[in-house]
Amino acid sequence: MTGHDETTKAPGSSAFDHAPMPRFLISESTDPYRNIATEEALVDAALPGECILFLWQNENTIVIGRNQNPWKECRIAEFEADGGRIARRLSGGGAVFHDIGNLNFTFVARGEAYDVSRHMNVMCAAVQSFGLDARVSGRNDATVDGAKFSGNAFFRSNERKCHHGTLMIDVDTGKLARYLQPDSKKLAAKGVESVRSRVVNLASLNSRVTVETLSIALVEAFSEACGTPAKPLDPARLDECNIEQRRARFASHAWIFGHTAPFNHALGDRFAWGNLDIELSIKGGEIEHASIFSDALDAEFIARLSDSLEGCRYDKDGIGKCLEALEPETDEQQTMRADCLGLFRSDF
């Protein structure tokens, strides 16, 4: 599958002459990996002439774009320590925070049944039904009074296409700001970085907007746009074993972290035993090479430290296990190892 940006057509364009048969599915799960797996399965299951609307929620999750570096986008260690989960989606775009105050929507279709203008109009019409002036902003956002409540992204698999987005209803914006503000690490990385925008919760503008009421409004607006009532998707069209296999892939370290483009991480500090500067080359979520510069008198331990880091998984636990396995031979080496452990733990 490939990610790409979509451009919208003006209302009244010829694309609206090809109204699809509308189907909808509402997820009962808040597991991000299952929901992304279901979304991908729906892309493969889409039939000619139909458009599927999938509504879903993730609990306490940061979802990054396909080409993003998670270490540059969020406070991974802090978020995971608080029970959060990191997920990587199939589309491009920036990082977003999901909790149960957020509603996600997905439109899946093939050929002429897929129309981003129709999808955006459906979403805006649903919000407008609550008396809010929802408007499309740029190519990928929707706003009310200039504040963003929805971000959108896209991907496709051959002729099958997917348009999905977020709808902020009652999101914990304190957590959003806290976890999506990464530490100022010295990371040299390629990839797409998120653009922060002023955001707003729809429930703060109209208390009648809830996940349930907006879900109903979306299905109604979808039916109106297609000129026929949207019908529930037959669950038998999705194979449970296949979804579980997809879920395992999306939940894997290889997909979430190993998919990150190579990058470098520099860190260092001054200790009683000497100065320490570490430059790490990260590839596939692991430390491929570690260059260490130090004026410490124990040069042998510094060399062992470098060797111990290469091949480690690039996270606090992975590096911690590698350093703990580095057996000190003297009291000074024990102090040096402890200081190195503290340096890495404070940096993640």
SVG drawing of the C-alpha trace seen along z (x, -y; Angstrom):
<svg xmlns="http://www.w3.org/2000/svg" viewBox="-32 -32 76 49">
<polyline fill="none" stroke="black" stroke-width="0.4" points="0.0,0.0 1.2,-3.5 0.3,-6.7 -0.6,-9.9 -2.4,-13.2 -5.8,-13.7 -7.2,-16.8 -10.8,-17.6 -13.2,-18.6 -15.7,-21.4 -19.3,-20.4 -21.3,-19.9 -18.4,-18.2 -19.1,-15.2 -17.8,-12.9 -21.1,-13.4 -23.0,-11.9 -21.6,-8.5 -23.2,-8.0 -22.0,-4.7 -24.0,-2.2 -23.3,-3.2 -22.3,-0.7 -21.2,-1.4 -19.4,0.5 -19.0,-0.7 -16.1,0.9 -16.7,2.3 -13.0,2.3 -10.8,-0.5 -7.6,1.5 -5.7,-0.6 -3.9,2.4 -7.2,4.2 -8.9,1.1 -6.0,0.4 -6.1,4.1 -9.9,3.9 -9.4,0.8 -6.9,2.5 -9.1,5.5 -12.0,3.2 -9.8,1.8 -9.2,5.2 -12.9,6.2 -14.4,3.1 -16.6,4.1 -17.1,2.1 -19.8,-0.5 -19.9,-0.7 -18.4,-3.0 -17.8,-1.8 -17.9,-4.2 -16.0,-2.7 -16.3,-4.5 -13.8,-3.6 -12.1,-4.8 -8.7,-4.1 -8.1,-4.4 -4.9,-6.2 -3.0,-5.9 -0.6,-8.0 -0.9,-7.2 2.0,-8.3 2.1,-8.6 3.7,-5.9 6.9,-8.0 7.3,-9.5 10.0,-9.0 8.2,-8.2 11.1,-9.4 10.8,-12.9 7.0,-13.1 6.2,-12.2 7.5,-11.3 7.5,-7.6 8.9,-6.4 6.6,-8.6 3.6,-7.8 4.1,-4.0 4.8,-4.2 1.4,-5.8 -0.2,-2.9 -0.3,-4.4 0.3,-2.6 2.1,-3.8 0.7,-2.8 1.8,-3.4 -0.9,-3.8 -0.7,-3.1 -1.2,-6.7 1.1,-9.7 0.6,-12.9 1.4,-13.8 1.1,-12.3 -2.3,-12.4 -3.4,-11.6 -6.5,-9.4 -8.6,-8.8 -12.3,-7.8 -13.2,-11.5 -12.1,-11.2 -14.0,-9.6 -12.2,-8.3 -13.9,-7.9 -12.7,-6.0 -14.1,-6.0 -13.1,-3.0 -14.1,-2.6 -12.9,-1.7 -12.8,-3.7 -15.5,-6.4 -17.2,-5.4 -14.3,-7.1 -14.6,-10.9 -12.8,-12.9 -15.1,-15.9 -18.2,-13.8 -16.4,-12.4 -15.5,-15.8 -19.0,-17.1 -20.4,-14.2 -18.2,-15.0 -18.9,-18.7 -22.6,-18.2 -22.7,-15.9 -21.0,-18.6 -23.1,-21.3 -26.3,-19.5 -25.4,-20.6 -25.4,-24.2 -21.6,-24.5 -20.0,-26.2 -17.7,-23.3 -15.5,-24.0 -12.8,-22.3 -9.4,-24.0 -6.7,-23.5 -6.5,-19.9 -6.5,-17.9 -8.2,-19.7 -11.6,-20.8 -12.2,-23.7 -14.8,-25.6 -14.1,-29.3 -10.5,-28.7 -9.8,-26.0 -9.1,-22.5 -11.3,-19.6 -10.4,-17.1 -7.2,-16.1 -7.3,-13.8 -4.9,-11.4 -5.1,-9.0 -3.6,-5.8 -4.4,-3.4 -3.9,0.2 -4.1,0.5 -7.6,-0.8 -8.9,-0.6 -8.5,-3.8 -8.9,-5.0 -9.6,-8.4 -9.6,-8.6 -9.6,-11.3 -10.1,-12.3 -13.0,-14.1 -12.2,-15.8 -15.3,-15.6 -14.0,-15.6 -10.3,-14.8 -8.1,-15.3 -6.1,-18.2 -3.8,-18.3 -2.5,-14.8 -2.4,-15.7 -0.1,-18.7 1.9,-16.7 2.7,-13.6 3.0,-15.1 5.7,-17.5 8.9,-15.5 12.0,-16.0 14.6,-18.2 16.9,-15.3 19.7,-15.8 18.1,-13.7 19.2,-14.0 16.4,-12.3 14.7,-12.3 10.9,-11.9 7.7,-13.9 7.3,-16.0 3.9,-17.0 2.6,-20.5 0.9,-21.7 -2.4,-23.6 -4.9,-25.3 -7.4,-22.6 -10.9,-22.6 -13.3,-20.0 -16.7,-20.0 -18.4,-19.2 -17.0,-22.5 -18.9,-24.3 -22.1,-22.3 -22.7,-19.9 -25.1,-17.8 -22.1,-16.5 -21.1,-13.1 -19.5,-10.1 -22.9,-8.5 -24.8,-11.5 -22.1,-12.4 -21.9,-8.7 -25.6,-8.8 -25.2,-12.2 -22.4,-10.8 -24.4,-7.8 -27.4,-10.1 -25.2,-12.5 -23.6,-9.6 -27.0,-8.3 -28.1,-11.8 -24.9,-12.2 -25.4,-8.9 -29.2,-9.3 -30.0,-6.0 -30.0,-4.7 -26.6,-3.4 -26.8,0.3 -24.7,2.1 -21.8,4.0 -22.2,7.8 -19.6,8.9 -19.2,12.2 -17.3,10.3 -14.3,10.0 -12.4,13.0 -11.6,13.0 -8.4,15.0 -7.1,12.7 -7.8,9.6 -5.9,11.2 -2.9,11.8 -3.0,8.2 -3.3,7.0 -0.2,8.9 1.7,7.1 0.5,3.7 1.3,4.3 4.8,5.6 7.9,3.7 9.1,4.2 6.2,2.2 5.9,-0.5 9.6,-1.3 11.6,0.8 9.8,-1.0 11.5,-4.2 14.0,-5.6 17.7,-5.5 18.6,-8.5 21.3,-9.6 21.0,-10.4 23.7,-12.3 23.9,-12.6 26.5,-13.2 27.4,-14.6 30.3,-15.3 30.9,-12.9 33.5,-12.7 35.5,-10.2 35.5,-12.1 33.6,-13.6 31.3,-11.3 29.9,-12.0 27.9,-9.3 26.7,-9.2 24.3,-6.5 23.3,-5.4 19.8,-3.9 18.4,-1.6 15.3,0.6 14.7,-0.5 18.1,0.9 21.5,-0.7 23.6,0.2 26.7,-1.7 27.8,-3.5 30.7,-6.0 31.8,-7.1 34.3,-9.8 35.6,-10.3 38.7,-11.5 38.1,-8.8 41.3,-7.1 39.7,-3.6 39.7,-3.5 39.1,0.3 35.7,-0.1 34.7,-2.8 35.5,-0.4 33.4,2.3 30.6,-0.2 30.6,-0.9 30.5,2.8 27.7,3.5 25.4,0.9 25.7,2.1 22.7,4.3 20.6,3.1 17.0,2.3 16.7,-1.5 14.5,-2.1 15.1,-2.6 14.5,1.1 16.6,2.5 19.6,0.2 19.2,0.9 19.4,4.6 22.5,4.3 24.3,2.0 23.3,4.2 24.9,7.2 28.1,5.2 29.9,6.7 32.1,4.2 35.6,5.4 36.3,2.6 34.4,0.2 35.2,-2.6 33.7,-0.7 30.6,0.0 30.3,-3.8 30.8,-4.4 28.2,-1.9 25.7,-3.4 26.3,-6.9 25.8,-5.7 22.5,-3.9 21.3,-7.1 22.2,-9.2 20.2,-7.0 17.2,-6.7 17.1,-10.5 17.3,-11.0 14.4,-8.7"/>
</svg>
